[in-house]
Amino acid sequence: MTDSILLKRIQDPAEDRDGARILVDRVWPRGVRKTDAQLEWWAKDIAPSTELRKWFGHDPERWPEFCRMYREELAQAPETLSKLLDYCQRGPVTLIFSARDREHNQARVIREVLLEKLGEGKT
């Protein structure tokens, strides 16, 4: 299951192995046409709040605190998490994000939470 939840930037090409491509950003990525994104769902409600996103600013030093605060926000979105889990149980899922930093972004946190809920623990 670990390999069935992938992470990709919106600019990365879509592949057959992606399965359901789900955008997890609150704001539509600049320079990308919606028709080109090949998304199954734009889950903007799962994205970090505007306040948290601006505070974090993709500063790696703030990453641990961002993860903690974002997990608190995710706990307040059980319906959206449940829908994401449904996708994960049906087949491969690729969480799509627009951040340039592939290591410090909300998709990584969402993936961890989904894997925990699916019984796989942290990776």
C-alpha positions in Angstrom: 0.0 0.0 0.0 2.9 2.4 0.7 3.7 2.5 -3.0 0.0 3.1 -3.8 0.1 6.7 -2.4 2.4 8.7 -4.6 3.4 12.3 -4.4 3.9 14.5 -7.5 4.3 18.1 -8.4 1.5 19.4 -10.7 4.2 20.0 -13.3 5.3 16.4 -13.3 3.8 14.4 -16.2 0.8 12.2 -15.5 1.5 8.4 -15.8 -0.8 5.4 -15.9 0.6 4.2 -12.5 -0.7 7.5 -10.9 -4.2 6.1 -10.4 -6.5 8.8 -9.1 -4.7 12.2 -9.3 -5.9 14.4 -6.4 -4.7 18.1 -6.1 -4.3 19.0 -2.4 -3.7 22.7 -2.7 -6.2 25.4 -1.7 -5.1 27.7 -4.5 -5.0 26.6 -8.2 -1.3 26.4 -9.3 -0.1 29.2 -11.6 0.6 28.4 -15.2 -1.3 25.1 -15.2 -4.5 24.8 -17.2 -7.2 22.7 -15.6 -7.6 20.6 -18.7 -3.9 19.7 -18.6 -3.8 18.6 -14.9 -5.7 15.3 -15.5 -7.2 15.4 -12.0 -9.8 13.1 -10.5 -10.5 15.6 -7.8 -9.4 19.0 -6.5 -9.5 18.5 -2.7 -9.0 22.1 -1.8 -10.7 21.7 1.6 -7.9 19.3 2.8 -5.2 21.9 2.1 -3.7 23.9 5.0 -5.5 27.0 6.0 -4.4 30.2 4.4 -3.0 31.4 7.8 -1.0 28.2 8.4 0.3 28.2 4.8 1.5 31.8 5.0 3.1 31.2 8.4 5.0 28.1 7.2 6.1 29.8 4.0 8.0 26.5 3.1 10.6 27.3 5.7 12.3 23.9 6.5 13.0 25.2 10.1 9.3 25.5 10.6 8.5 22.0 9.2 8.1 20.1 12.5 5.7 22.7 13.9 3.9 22.9 10.6 3.3 19.2 10.6 1.9 19.3 14.1 -0.4 22.2 13.4 -1.5 20.8 10.1 -2.3 17.4 11.6 -4.6 19.3 14.0 -6.3 20.9 11.0 -6.7 17.6 9.3 -8.4 16.2 12.3 -11.1 18.8 11.7 -11.7 17.5 8.2 -13.0 13.9 8.8 -15.3 13.9 5.7 -12.5 14.8 3.3 -10.1 12.4 4.9 -12.7 9.7 4.6 -13.2 10.4 0.9 -9.4 10.3 0.4 -9.3 6.9 2.2 -12.0 5.6 -0.1 -9.8 6.5 -3.1 -6.8 4.8 -1.5 -8.8 1.6 -0.9 -9.9 1.4 -4.5 -6.4 1.7 -6.1 -3.4 3.9 -6.5 -3.6 7.5 -5.6 -1.3 10.4 -6.4 -1.4 13.4 -4.2 -0.6 16.4 -6.4 0.9 19.6 -5.0 2.4 22.7 -6.5 5.2 23.5 -3.9 8.7 23.5 -5.3 10.0 21.8 -2.2 9.3 18.1 -2.6 10.3 17.3 1.0 8.4 20.0 3.0 4.8 20.2 1.7 1.3 19.3 2.8 1.1 16.3 0.5 3.7 14.6 2.6 1.7 15.1 5.8 -1.5 14.0 4.2 0.2 10.8 2.9 1.5 10.0 6.4 -2.0 10.5 7.9 -3.6 8.3 5.3 -1.0 5.6 5.8 -1.6 5.7 9.5 -5.3 5.4 9.0 -4.8 2.5 6.6 -2.8 0.8 9.4 0.7 1.2 7.9 2.2 3.6 10.4 4.7 6.3 9.5 7.1 5.8 6.6 
